[in-house]
Amino acid sequence: MRRRSVSHSLHLKKIMSNLLPQEGRKKIYKEYWMRVFSVWALLLAGALVTVSILFFPTYILLSARVASINTNEENEQASTSVSYRDVKKMINEANTYATQLDTQSTHFDIAEIIAQLDKESSPEILVTGVSLVVAEGEENTQLQVRGVAQKRDDLAKYVERLKGNPYFSEAKVPVADLAQAKDSHFTATIVVKKK
């Protein structure tokens, strides 16, 4: 039944359009298509305005983020280039200091020094500790040897043997360490020869 009414209304429109003169029919078709076009144009314009309004806050947010990222990137590049130059300068200074230390340092084998101390000791001398003494401005390397001697004479002979060793240029014990006749605790200062 519905099909009939739709086809019937189309048939009526066709009959009515046939009743109009040719120029009137052209004018109606022209107005009809003009209305169709303007309705679609207005709908499209309305959709574009709505989309623009909805996306405007997103545009503002993205613009602010891009500007912030660009600023951060420029700051990072500036700080990175500055820090790279600083690091390069510090490395060059460290290399200069290392070269100076290498040319000024005295080279000796600590194991050989300990072996020489052991060789010069005797059963009457008990060495309890060895310390490397690094003094500011001193050119010579010094060792402090701590121990216990059974007799004062044993300690004096030990110091003489250390003085005669080719690895050491000087060996001395404070006079206070020689005051006790038996079981005297001592701290001997030994200067290592430069090689």
C-alpha positions as CSV (number, residue, x, y, z in Angstrom):
1,M,0.0,0.0,0.0
2,R,2.8,2.3,0.8
3,R,4.5,1.6,-2.6
4,R,1.4,2.7,-4.3
5,S,1.2,6.0,-2.4
6,V,4.9,6.8,-3.2
7,S,4.5,6.0,-6.8
8,H,1.2,7.8,-6.9
9,S,2.7,11.0,-5.5
10,L,5.6,10.8,-8.0
11,H,3.0,10.4,-10.7
12,L,1.2,13.5,-9.5
13,K,4.3,15.5,-9.4
14,K,5.1,14.5,-13.0
15,I,1.6,15.5,-14.1
16,M,1.9,18.8,-12.3
17,S,5.3,19.6,-13.7
18,N,3.9,18.9,-17.1
19,L,1.2,21.5,-16.6
20,L,3.8,24.2,-16.3
21,P,5.2,25.9,-19.3
22,Q,8.7,25.0,-20.5
23,E,10.4,28.1,-19.0
24,G,8.6,27.7,-15.7
25,R,9.8,24.1,-15.5
26,K,13.4,25.2,-16.1
27,K,13.1,27.9,-13.4
28,I,11.7,25.4,-10.9
29,Y,14.5,22.9,-11.6
30,K,17.0,25.6,-11.3
31,E,15.5,26.8,-8.0
32,Y,15.3,23.2,-6.8
33,W,19.0,22.4,-7.4
34,M,20.0,25.8,-6.0
35,R,18.1,24.9,-2.8
36,V,19.7,21.4,-2.7
37,F,23.2,22.9,-3.2
38,S,22.7,25.6,-0.6
39,V,21.4,23.2,2.0
40,W,24.3,20.9,1.4
41,A,26.7,23.8,1.5
42,L,25.2,25.1,4.7
43,L,25.4,21.6,6.3
44,L,29.1,21.3,5.2
45,A,29.9,24.8,6.5
46,G,28.1,24.0,9.8
47,A,30.1,20.8,10.2
48,L,33.4,22.6,9.4
49,V,32.6,25.3,12.0
50,T,31.7,22.7,14.6
51,V,34.8,20.7,14.0
52,S,36.9,23.8,14.1
53,I,35.4,24.8,17.4
54,L,36.0,21.3,18.8
55,F,39.6,21.1,17.7
56,F,40.6,24.7,18.6
57,P,41.6,23.8,22.2
58,T,43.6,20.8,20.9
59,Y,45.4,23.2,18.5
60,I,46.3,25.6,21.3
61,L,47.6,22.7,23.5
62,L,49.6,21.2,20.7
63,S,51.1,24.6,19.7
64,A,52.1,25.2,23.4
65,R,53.7,21.7,23.6
66,V,55.6,22.1,20.4
67,A,56.9,25.5,21.5
68,S,57.9,24.0,24.9
69,I,59.7,21.1,23.2
70,N,61.6,23.4,20.9
71,T,62.7,25.6,23.8
72,N,63.8,22.5,25.8
73,E,65.7,21.1,22.8
74,E,67.5,24.4,22.3
75,N,68.4,24.6,26.0
76,E,69.6,21.0,26.0
77,Q,71.8,21.6,22.9
78,A,73.3,24.7,24.5
79,S,74.0,22.9,27.8
80,T,75.3,19.8,26.0
81,S,77.7,21.8,23.9
82,V,78.9,23.7,27.0
83,S,79.3,20.6,29.0
84,Y,81.1,18.9,26.1
85,R,83.6,21.7,25.9
86,D,84.1,21.7,29.7
87,V,84.6,17.9,29.7
88,K,87.1,18.2,26.9
89,K,89.0,20.9,28.8
90,M,89.0,18.8,32.0
91,I,90.3,15.7,30.1
92,N,93.1,17.8,28.6
93,E,94.0,19.1,32.0
94,A,93.9,15.6,33.5
95,N,96.2,14.4,30.7
96,T,98.6,17.2,31.4
97,Y,98.7,16.4,35.1
98,A,99.1,12.7,34.4
99,T,102.0,13.4,32.1
100,Q,103.6,15.6,34.8
101,L,103.1,13.0,37.5
102,D,104.5,10.3,35.3
103,T,107.7,12.2,34.6
104,Q,108.1,13.2,38.2
105,S,107.3,9.9,39.9
106,T,109.8,7.4,41.2
107,H,109.2,4.0,40.0
108,F,109.8,1.1,42.4
109,D,108.4,-2.3,42.9
110,I,106.7,-2.5,46.3
111,A,107.0,-6.3,46.4
112,E,110.7,-6.0,45.9
113,I,111.0,-3.4,48.7
114,I,109.1,-5.7,51.1
115,A,111.4,-8.6,50.1
116,Q,114.4,-6.4,50.9
117,L,113.0,-5.5,54.3
118,D,112.4,-9.2,55.0
119,K,115.9,-10.0,53.8
120,E,117.5,-7.5,56.2
121,S,115.4,-8.6,59.2
122,S,116.6,-11.3,61.6
123,P,114.9,-13.7,64.0
124,E,115.5,-11.0,66.7
125,I,113.4,-8.4,64.8
126,L,109.7,-8.8,64.4
127,V,108.2,-6.4,61.7
128,T,104.6,-5.7,62.5
129,G,103.7,-3.2,59.8
130,V,105.0,-1.2,56.8
131,S,103.4,2.1,55.7
132,L,104.1,4.2,52.6
133,V,104.5,7.8,53.6
134,V,103.5,10.4,51.0
135,A,104.5,13.9,52.0
136,E,103.5,17.0,50.1
137,G,106.5,18.5,48.4
138,E,108.8,15.6,49.2
139,E,110.7,14.1,46.3
140,N,111.8,10.9,48.0
141,T,109.5,8.0,48.8
142,Q,109.6,7.1,52.5
143,L,108.5,4.0,54.3
144,Q,107.7,3.6,58.0
145,V,108.6,0.2,59.3
146,R,107.1,-0.7,62.7
147,G,108.1,-3.7,64.8
148,V,109.6,-5.1,68.0
149,A,113.4,-5.8,68.6
150,Q,114.5,-8.3,71.3
151,K,117.4,-6.1,72.3
152,R,118.6,-2.6,71.6
153,D,121.7,-3.9,69.8
154,D,119.6,-6.0,67.5
155,L,117.7,-2.9,66.5
156,A,120.9,-0.9,65.9
157,K,122.3,-3.8,63.7
158,Y,119.0,-3.9,61.8
159,V,119.2,-0.2,61.0
160,E,122.8,-0.5,59.9
161,R,121.9,-3.4,57.5
162,L,119.0,-1.2,56.1
163,K,121.5,1.7,55.5
164,G,123.8,-0.7,53.7
165,N,121.0,-2.1,51.4
166,P,121.3,-0.7,47.8
167,Y,117.5,-0.1,47.6
168,F,117.5,2.4,50.5
169,S,119.4,5.7,50.7
170,E,118.6,6.3,54.4
171,A,117.4,4.5,57.4
172,K,116.9,6.1,60.9
173,V,115.2,5.3,64.2
174,P,114.3,7.9,66.8
175,V,116.6,7.9,69.8
176,A,113.6,7.3,72.1
177,D,113.1,3.9,70.4
178,L,116.7,2.9,71.4
179,A,116.1,3.8,75.1
180,Q,114.7,0.4,76.1
181,A,117.2,-2.4,76.5
182,K,114.8,-5.3,75.8
183,D,111.6,-5.7,73.8
184,S,111.9,-2.2,72.3
185,H,109.1,-1.2,70.0
186,F,110.4,0.9,67.1
187,T,109.3,2.9,64.1
188,A,112.1,3.2,61.5
189,T,111.9,5.7,58.7
190,I,113.5,4.5,55.4
191,V,114.0,6.5,52.3
192,V,113.7,4.5,49.0
193,K,116.4,5.3,46.4
194,K,115.2,6.7,43.0
195,K,115.7,4.4,40.1
